Amino acid sequence: MYAFRWIEWNEEKVARHGVAPEEVEYVVNHARRPFPEEHGEKLFAAGPTAAGRWIQVVFILDDDETAFVLHARPLNESERLRYRKRMR
């Protein structure tokens, strides 16, 4: 389970995509294989929120392993299907 560092910048950025910090934290902390995936310094997770809405999250880890969210947005139908297949 990750701790998260939220500041005004990343809270507003995810909110512009209609995503709440609680949804982000849930998806990251409940990620199933193959997530989170590493892409250089960035980590990527996708999955359903507690309410069942699918989102993707891009984050980095601070020196103390705290997650700092860079981006989050809802997935469209084709993305959902693709990620569900990868998580089997």
Secondary structure, DSSP 4 states (H G I P E B T S, - for coil): ---B---HHHHHHHHHTT--HHHHHHHHHT--TTPSEEETTEEEEEEE-TTS-EEEEEEEE-TTS-EEEEEEEE--HHHHHHHHHHT-
